[in-house]
Amino acid sequence: KVDYDQVAPTYRARDTYDDYAEVEARIGGIGTGCRSLLEVGCGTGYWLTRFAHAGRRVVGVDPSGEMLRNGDD
């Protein structure tokens, strides 16, 4: 079991060497046509920021307070 509160400070480092192009290609159409999106288990909010650019209201929840604190504003 991963303790995400412990790995949170360095979790975003993975974003510097992987652009997740394949993942984005598969989920890029999620929420098309909707104004609001909820991500449960959002971690640092990486994907929320990707979906927010389309003018959607995005909300994320995560059980790890440290992941939320180390995410995007």
N, C-alpha and C positions, 0 to 999 in steps of 0.2 A: 504494500500500500504506500502510495506517495503522500508525503506530508507537504501539501502545496504552500502552506505558510512558510516552510523552511526554504523551498526552492524559489519562492516568489521574487526575491531580489535579483536573481540571475535568469529568470524564466524568459524575459524578452530578448536575451542575447541570441536566441535561436532565430529570431526574425532577421538578423543581419546576414545570415548565410543561406536562407531559404525564402523565396518569394511566394511559395505555396501556389504557384500558377495552376497546377493540376487540380488542387482543392478548390481554388476560386472558380475555375472553369466548370466544376461540377455543382457548386452551390451558388454561383453568381446570380442565377435567376430566382433564388428564394426571395419571396416578398415582393415580387414584381406586381405592381398595381396596388399594393397596400401602403398605408401611410404610417403604420406603427409596426415595430418588430420587437419581440421579446426573446432574448437568448438566456436560457437557463444553463448555468455552468459556464459563464462567459470568461472566467479567468481574468486576464488582464484587459479584456475588451478589444483584442486585436480585430476580430471579425465585425464587431459592432462599428468600429471606425470605418471599415470597408463598406458597410451597408449604409452608413449615415450620409455618405457623400451624395446619395440620390435624393436627399431632402426628406428622408424618412425620420420619424421620431424613433430612436432606438433606446431600449432599456435592457440592462443586463443584471442578473443576480448570480452570486456565487457564494458557496459556503466558506470560502477562504477570504477573510478580511485582508490578508497580506497581498493576495493576488489583485484584489480590487485597488488597494493602495499603490501598487506598482504598475498599474495600467495607465492607459491614456486618459487624459482629462476630457 
